[in-house]
Structure formats: structure tokens, C-alpha cells
Amino acid sequence: MLDYVITFFAIFALDFVYTYYLKCVQNDEAIGASLWAVACYLFGGVAVIQYTTNYIMLIPACFGAICGTYLGMIMKKKNTEISAAR
């Protein structure tokens, strides 16, 4: 059971962090993009280790991807709205 939770949250975190990585790349922020890339590889590595040993782990990985990307996009949109209001 713990493996399912770890896989879900690893991909959740990966997709959440990836949205911020892409934002830094889009804004030509080299240091920010580099730091977010480290987090992407860290969370991605944990997830790959989990689902290569048990292919059933792809199910929580997919749900983590959906939730992480959705939350990342919501947070990015709110941050953009706050920045535009200033």
C-alpha cells in the first residue's frame, strides 16, 4: 500500500514542479529552471524506481499526473493573476 502512495505523490510532485520548470524556461530564468529541473529528476527517479519494479504502479502514477498537473496549473494561474493585479 505504501508503494502506491509513494508512486502517486512522486508523480504528483513531479508534475506540479514541472509546471514551474516550464514557466522558468518560458521566462528565460536559467537558475530557476535549473533548480526546478533538479526537483523534476528527483521525483521522476523515485517514480521510475517504483513502477519499473511493479507495472501496476502505473495506475497511481497516472492519477498523480492528473492531480499534480491540475493543481500546478491552478496555482500558476492564481500567481499570474496576483502578479497582474500589482
C-alpha positions, 0 to 999 in steps of 0.5 A: 500500500505504501508503494502506491502512495509513494508512486502517486505523490512522486508523480504528483510532485513531479508534475506540479514542479514541472509546471514551474520548470516550464514557466522558468524556461518560458521566462528565460530564468536559467537558475530557476529552471535549473533548480526546478529541473533538479526537483523534476529528476528527483521525483521522476527517479523515485517514480521510475524506481517504483513502477519499473519494479511493479507495472501496476504502479502505473495506475497511481502514477497516472492519477498523480499526473492528473492531480499534480498537473491540475493543481500546478496549473491552478496555482500558476494561474492564481500567481499570474493573476496576483502578479497582474493585479500589482 
